[in-house]
Structures are given as structure tokens and as C-alpha cells.
């Protein structure tokens, strides 16, 4: 049974940076797509970015392109989200997720229903 634990969230001023981590334990995620979603108060959970098992395929939401970068270290069973040039509208709880339904795929899903394992979330707050 896999457990996903996010870390690295916090309070930052607009224009600043944060680096989130998501560590998987109990099961290897190294051959599966992983992704990040976020949910702001009063809003639906939305896709941020995902990455295929090898890192060879990524998929970014338009709202974060050029500012956020996803990466993974399969030896550490961990995925990262580097967030630069943060804006107040980036304020949300950030969740990592794994798609365990397919191995060795280049597909990077953008829907919640395409991921079946989720972390508890970490709060990111960007002040004006």
C-alpha cells in the first residue's frame, strides 16, 4: 500500500519561489506517471503538471507554464515541483498523485479520475 507525503509548502511573497516534494513509500512509483494538482478555497481541484515514469513526457497547465518545473528522482521515489515567480492566484493546497493503472506509459493524464493514489496536501500561500 503506497503512501504519498508532500512537503515544502509555506508562505511566500509574490515573485518568490518554493520547492515542493512528494515522497512515495510502501510501493515503488518509479514506473508510473506522477502529477500535481491544487485546490484553492471555494474552487475545484485543478491539474497543475504531470510527468511520465521516465521523465520523458510532461504536461503543464497553461497557468503555470514557464514558471513551474516538475522533475522526479526514481531512485528516491520522489517527485518535485519547483515554483518560481509565484502569484497570489497560485495560493492553494497542493496535492501529489500517482497513476498506478498503467506502467511504462508516456501518457500524462490531466483529470483527477486518471490518478488513483493521493497525498494529504501541502499549503502554499502567496501574499500580494
Rosetta blueprint (number, residue, H / E / L):
1 X L
2 X L
3 X E
4 X E
5 X E
6 X E
7 X E
8 X L
9 X L
10 X E
11 X E
12 X E
13 X E
14 X L
15 X L
16 X L
17 X L
18 X E
19 X E
20 X E
21 X E
22 X E
23 X E
24 X E
25 X E
26 X L
27 X L
28 X L
29 X L
30 X L
31 X L
32 X L
33 X E
34 X E
35 X E
36 X E
37 X E
38 X E
39 X E
40 X L
41 X L
42 X L
43 X L
44 X L
45 X L
46 X E
47 X E
48 X E
49 X E
50 X E
51 X E
52 X L
53 X L
54 X L
55 X L
56 X L
57 X L
58 X E
59 X E
60 X E
61 X L
62 X L
63 X L
64 X L
65 X L
66 X L
67 X L
68 X E
69 X E
70 X E
71 X E
72 X E
73 X E
74 X L
75 X L
76 X L
77 X L
78 X E
79 X E
80 X E
81 X E
82 X E
83 X E
84 X L
85 X L
86 X L
87 X L
88 X H
89 X H
90 X H
91 X L
92 X E
93 X E
94 X E
95 X E
96 X E
97 X E
98 X E
99 X E
100 X L
101 X L
102 X L
103 X L
104 X L
105 X L
106 X L
107 X L
108 X L
109 X L
110 X L
111 X L
112 X H
113 X H
114 X H
115 X L
116 X L
117 X E
118 X E
119 X L
120 X L
121 X L
122 X E
123 X E
124 X E
125 X E
126 X E
127 X E
128 X L
